[in-house]
Amino acid sequence: MRKTFITLMAALALGTGSVCAQAYQPSPENIQARKEFQDMKFGIFIHWGIYSMLADGEWVQHSKRIDRNEYSKLAAGFYPSRFNAHEWVKAFKDAGAGYVTITSRHHDGFSMFDTKATDYDIIDATPFKRDILKELADECEKQGIKLHIYYSHMDWFRPDYPLGGTSQALPQPEGSANWNSYFNFMNTQLTEILTNYGKIGAIWFDGMWDHPNNFDWQLDEQYALIHKLQPACLIGNNHHTAPHEGEDFQLFEQDLPGENSAGFSGGQKVSDMLPLESCQTMNNTWGYSITDKSYKSTDELIRRLVKSAGMNSNLLLNIGPRPDGQLPDEAMTRLKEIGKWTKRYGGTIYGTRGGLIKPQPWGVSTQKDNTLYLHILDLKEQSLTIPLSAKKIKSARMYDDGSKLKLQKHGKDSTVINLPSVPQSVDTIVEITLKK
Ligand code: FHN
């Protein structure tokens, strides 16, 4: 008896033993999946739902304070006659993306897949009656890109969702909140997603910020379910704070890791252990907006991709498809142009990690083994001073044409590289071979 007591106390003191929650130990396949995720560097984000019919972004139900019963009637008119999963996936792949992350269910609560957990879904509530997720999953499998699933933790439709900050502004539902029922609903849907759609690269949660910090989302249980169903499936959560136990990658919204211009990343310490991903819009809206024409130029998007890689992060670039199922023309044009760049220069970012030269005012570096790529994004001179001793450099050449570059020792820890001309292109790349 006494022995058992002592063992129990020792276990408590050490934080080990069955009485304490086990710290999350990612499985070997999960660790491998994290590496593959980082290698891909570039993904496409898709925000698509019945809100696309109102053509005013994915928050339209909220911004126009639409009653949920009225809003839900949109579903009966949703018929994206031009949706073609093959064309979408081909466009993403040709652009150089390695994965697509699609909204399976956004905050409006509408499920874009065949689910038994509710009738408020693409099969039961729309005349389209095609499982968009299944078609996309099959095409991703066929064309060899990964499928990631966005899943909203918050819900503006279901009465059992415990009302959070954003729902206060909406006409209130009939019925009462019931966390257990809502938690079961989410877990049933996640089980369907992880059972019926092949290998899922990641589950991408969003919306937890709808409740104050002390709300118990039972993440441990939900994350354990996901990892049990598909151990290699990565979990990311856009809660705008540092990663929680059980998460496999860290997300940043509209900013690169360490930045906070959009106000979503304040106080979010950048993990040096987990893969990083920055999601950004092509224009200013996630869901389709008929008026938002503020698309960034292709050059700007390429620079964001390169900067992101130099900061050891993936870029998840968003597109909001039209209600007819097609990608907006502006997005298609940009995908094609980005594809031209990745075809030629993708080798300097895919499979790399942030290089040993940290981000500089002139640009960033990426690195694969002893090859260091300098990405010059903003330089008005013909010479570049890098914080790296000439002693560590074996050779340097222009990536574009292989021409050798002259190096000059500059103090103890830096080197001057003489470039053939003042950089003009969107990203001037210097390839350095480091001494081993
Ligand atoms: O509210 C959502 C928004 O609609 C969109 O899905 C973005 C994507 O990162 N996340 C939320 C805001 O943080």
Boltz pocket constraint, residues with backbone or C-beta under 6 A from the ligand:
constraints:
  - pocket:
      binder: B
      contacts: [[A, 58], [A, 59], [A, 206], [A, 207], [A, 238], [A, 253], [A, 264], [A, 279], [A, 286]]
      max_distance: 6.0
